Amino acid sequence: MTSDRPQRLQPDQQGIARAAAILRDGGLVAFPTETVYGLGADARNDRAVASVFAAKGRPDFNPLIVHVPDWQAAQALCRFNDTADRLADAFWPGALTLVLPLRAGAGLSRLVTAGLETLAIRVPDHPLAQALLRASGLPIAAPSANRSGRISPTTAAHVVSSLGGRIDAVLDGGPCPVGLESTIVGCSDAPVLLRAGGLPVEAIEACLGRPLVLPSGEAGQPSSPGQLESHYAPSGTLRLNADAAGPGEVLLGFGHVVGATLNLSPAGDLLEAAARLFDCLHQLDAMGADRIAVSPVPERGLGRAINDRLRRAAAPRP
């Protein structure tokens, strides 16, 4: 069903209807969320979900996030507890993914959960994502719309550059406002931070009145998306917490730094830096930068998620 280049669909009623029809027919559609662009497929269709893994070159042991339009749709697929209820009430729709026990008979492809008995689920806040979910009537499995391990996409152009003719269509909603993937919290037992992301950990902990448990760090099958050590990587290598660029390096700055080729936020604003992170890495790729020094970013608020992405981008490649 794919061609050399995906259809570029406009963010209007006709474009949404076409995207929904492609998904119902088992095709792949990239669409904007408030975090990053997702590569959507019918989460109930084994062949469609397998096509997501093939298009991305994603390992099939790495589970996917399922997107639904509201809390009620999520409850039909997962078993909620008091912690999950509290978080969903506070932060949905929004940049929070919950990992919960899968309901028997939920009807999802086993490829979505990578054979696990839990499901990563989210209610996105982007109006186009909401419109597509409601027009399609589907639970949509949607990892980031890029080749596995590479920089996540925050514009339709990033999607086309990374996936090209591997997918059927892109619903173009302009730049994603948050620019970092969702925060993932496991709620099966004590709440566990599985991935820092677009919702600050401090806000979640304030809602729960307790700290999140940090993951053990033990090697093995990922229990949620976004846990592979090497991920979000540009073509060049990264050196983190750099005060200045070394010989042959370009500098990705943060705050008031001299000599930066690009700056995540000259004002030191973590919200701006989060929104610009992946776009800056895409720009450095386009420049052919093969050695990238990165200024220190504070390990607080959204800085925790920014540093998580930078550490994974800098990790040794498999």
Secondary structure by P-SEA (a helix, b strand, c coil): ccccccccccccaaaaaaaaaaaaabbbbbbbcccccccccccccaaaaaaaaaaacccccbbbbbbbccaaaaaacccccaaaaaaaaccccccbbbbcccccccccccccccccccccccccccaaaaaaaaaacccccccccccccccccccaaaaaacccccccccccccccccccccbbbbccccccccccccccaaaaaaaacbbbbccccccccccccccccccccccccccccccccccccccccccccccccccccccccaaaaaacaaaaaaaaaaacccbbbbcccccccaaaaaaaaaaaaacccc
